[in-house]
């Protein structure tokens, strides 16, 4: 959520014209509230129509990318899909 308040980072994101896939852990760092509040996600998607947000259930800030839970599997699938989408669009 810090990035959402950093003007330089947001200017860079605002310049992205490719699809944006944002994966959000359903829980925060200590299994508390998610790191990115819902209102920030809604604002972001409202101003970035090419963005999609996916909630990764049963994951927190850490387990979305490490461990044996569903987070790393979902992140890997999203990366593979993005690579596949890019490869097919450049092959045309």
Secondary structure as GFF3:
##gff-version 3
##sequence-region A 1 92
A	DSSP	three_ten_helix	3	5	.	.	.	ID=ss1
A	DSSP	alpha_helix	7	14	.	.	.	ID=ss2
A	DSSP	beta_strand	20	25	.	.	.	ID=ss3
A	DSSP	alpha_helix	38	47	.	.	.	ID=ss4
A	DSSP	beta_strand	51	56	.	.	.	ID=ss5
A	DSSP	alpha_helix	70	90	.	.	.	ID=ss6
###
